[in-house]
Amino acid sequence: MRKKVDFLIIGSGIAGLSYALKVADHGSVLVVSKSKAAETSTSYAQGGIAAVMYNPDTYEKHIQDTLIAGSYLNDEKIVRMTISESTDRIKELIEWGTNFDMQNGKYDLAREGGHSEKRVLHFQDKTGAEIQRALLEAVRQHPNIELLENQFTVDIITQHHLGVVVKRSTPDIQCYGAYILCPETGKVSTVLAKTTMICTGGAGNVYQTTTNPKIATGDGIAMVYRAKGAVDNMEFIQFHPTSLYNPKERPSFLITEALRGAGAILKDGNEKEFMQKYDKRKSLAPRDIVARAIDNEMKLSGSEYVYLDARRIPENEIMNHFPTIYAKCLSIGIDIRKDLIPVVPVAHYICGGIKTDEFGRSSIKNLYASGEVTSTGLHGANRLASNSLLEAVVFSHRASIDAIEKIKTIDFCDGIPDWNADGTVTNEEMILITQSRKELQSIMSNYVGIVRSELRLNRAMTRLEMLYKETEELYEKSIVTEPICELRNMIKVAYLITKFALKRKESIGLHYIIPN
């Protein structure tokens, strides 16, 4: 299949769908989703979306909280721009049909770690799922938007596919669309686009345990890096401090930070509080501090988890605000009204990614990116809780303004060849892919996790280089499939995380390095 669209969007979370709704009145739109359109990282976001809504909160307070959490490695101009636009973007989400919890005629705002005020809008403890529902309904009703589900984007198309040698130093690399695989048929389609937006989310599955859905394999970052686009801040991987300890389950079930905001306290195996030893903000310290504290407590005690004590939270608040967490814990025999919750840190969010400017433009012409896949400068060395959904809507909005104007001057590149599978064969050795994937996740969890050392990072790099060579050889001779493409992407992203971690010699934010 060969197809032409004005706006190609890869990813169907909050970044992709809000962008689609913005551009849809100005041309043809194709949204490509790797799985079902509702299966996104957005859908798993429990806590909410941070925005300044009422006094005594101010934009300046939210700006300072964001800068402090990010260890001032943030781009302050981007932080100020994002926070000052937050209220307007929230109003748009509401206009598109999103429901947020209210109390006494006002939005019921929660407080999370690192925030100096209550400013997190939420819908019970399933805010992301509610936003996803509203946006998806609006997208399905728009006549200009086509939604392709269960399709895997293999690569973005650039001059490289016209036979031009493209290097990182090549000026004016351009994106002409993407090659998209239908896993069911094995056919690869050529989609030519005037503009392309990448919203493929995170890369949590490069680690053994993650809160991310199984689709989060770093595809967008890997595609852009292969195309010689700029990436940045890849060393900053946020481990969420509190996922439910339930080793058989993947993805790990997230226990939202809002539960600590409501009064839940971290305790060790002897039911003693411990966060006061690490930070004066105790259980409401930023995520990097809390995750490292839990990691240290587990190492000191030899335990595989610590506890979260929510027993002091009133029962009606648990039932009204945290019904999903209550039901989930109850399903494995834990009544959070009476029992302690076993929790453990897991890979949650990547603060780096495709480098973009204030309009979501990447270093490749006509290629935009928004959401977790990006490095915008907002998060710095550590993301402030509930700033991620906000970042996505702000940058998708700004990218739409630029793209709507740009498509008036862009032509399709008709000379792009269709996908060439000559000389490739069906790979019968799935064990090679599954085993390499397990090996990759083990390397990253053991050597490039919450606490790192140069020795561990160098060992990881050596192992990753071997995996890379083996996988590239397999890819070159195999008919393209989703599993091998995912593995390729995960290895590329793991390499970038390790490479950036080796370059940063000092501990800051999410990057914590100890002497050998």
LINJO-V994723 format. One line per field, one symbol per residue. phi: phi as a letter, one per 20 degrees, with the letter a starting at -180 (. if undefined). A space follows every 10 residues. Layout:
BEGIN
phi = ???
END
This chain:
BEGIN
phi = .cbcbfcecd pceffffffg ffefedrfcc dddfcfgeec fgfefegqce aeccfefbgf ffffffffge lmefefffff ffffefffff gfgfffofec fcblncfeed dcgneecfbd fbcldbffff fggfffffff eefeddddel cdeebeecgg fenefddfef flfcedpbec eegfdneded decfccddce mebgffdfcb effffecmgf ffffffemee cblffedeef fcdffbgfeb ffefdggfff fepfcfcefe mdfcfffdaf elfdfgffff ffffgfffff emeeaddddd fefggffffe dcfffgffff fdndeffcdf dfcbfbgcbd edqffcefdm eefefmddbb nffdceofem eaffgmefff gfffffffff gffgffffdd dfefffffgd dgnecfeeef gffffffffg ffgffedcef dcbffffffg ffffffffff ffffffddff cfgfffggff ffffgfgfff fffeedfblf ecddff
END
